[in-house]
Amino acid sequence: MPDSLSPDDRDLNTAIHDFEAALTAKRSELVPPELNVILVAIDGSNQSDMAIGIAAELARRTSATAHVACVYVGSPDADRDAALAAHV
């Protein structure tokens, strides 16, 4: 097991190089993309309300339009459709 108090010279040189590179690096500005449409897919799980809430707040903040799609595996089911519609 290597001794962390006396690192290998190669490791120390690499760490110093990485530190100096970080100090001299130019900061890059991240520009978020412009959002026009937000699509959120829900499946009726316990995360559906949270996904809709996040999409709605993001749409409000960016003046985008939010679309909700209900998805599930299997044949059409009126009860499941009603439950998914209730989320929306």
C-alpha positions in Angstrom: 0.0 0.0 0.0 1.5 3.4 -1.0 2.3 5.8 1.8 0.3 9.0 1.3 2.7 11.0 3.4 5.6 10.3 1.0 4.2 10.1 -2.5 6.1 8.8 -5.5 8.0 11.7 -7.3 6.0 11.0 -10.4 2.7 11.3 -8.5 3.9 14.5 -6.9 5.0 16.0 -10.2 1.7 15.1 -11.8 -0.3 16.7 -8.9 1.8 19.9 -9.1 1.4 20.1 -12.8 -2.4 19.6 -12.6 -2.6 22.2 -9.8 -0.6 24.8 -11.9 -2.7 24.0 -15.0 -5.9 24.7 -13.0 -4.5 28.0 -11.7 -3.6 29.3 -15.1 -6.6 27.9 -17.0 -9.0 30.4 -18.6 -12.5 30.3 -17.2 -15.1 29.3 -19.7 -18.6 30.7 -19.5 -21.3 28.2 -19.9 -24.3 29.6 -21.7 -27.4 27.5 -21.2 -29.2 26.6 -24.4 -32.3 28.5 -25.4 -35.4 26.4 -24.6 -38.5 26.7 -26.8 -40.2 23.5 -26.0 -39.8 21.1 -23.1 -41.1 17.5 -23.4 -41.6 15.6 -20.3 -42.7 11.9 -20.4 -44.5 10.4 -17.4 -45.5 6.8 -16.7 -47.7 7.1 -13.7 -45.0 6.3 -11.3 -44.3 8.2 -8.0 -41.9 10.4 -9.9 -44.4 11.7 -12.4 -45.6 14.6 -10.3 -42.0 15.7 -9.7 -41.1 15.5 -13.4 -44.1 17.6 -14.3 -43.3 20.1 -11.6 -39.7 20.5 -12.7 -40.7 20.9 -16.4 -43.4 23.4 -15.5 -41.0 25.6 -13.5 -38.3 25.3 -16.1 -40.9 26.4 -18.8 -42.0 29.3 -16.6 -38.4 30.5 -16.1 -37.5 30.2 -19.8 -40.8 31.2 -21.4 -40.9 27.8 -23.1 -43.9 25.6 -23.8 -44.2 22.4 -21.9 -45.7 19.2 -23.4 -46.5 16.2 -21.3 -46.5 12.7 -22.9 -48.0 9.7 -21.0 -46.2 6.5 -21.7 -46.6 2.9 -20.6 -46.1 -0.6 -21.8 -49.1 -2.7 -22.6 -52.5 -2.5 -24.1 -54.7 0.5 -23.6 -56.4 0.7 -20.2 -59.1 3.2 -19.4 -58.2 3.3 -15.6 -54.5 3.8 -16.3 -55.3 6.6 -18.8 -57.5 8.3 -16.2 -54.7 8.0 -13.6 -52.1 9.5 -16.0 -54.4 12.3 -17.1 -54.9 13.1 -13.4 -51.2 13.7 -13.1 -51.3 16.2 -15.9 
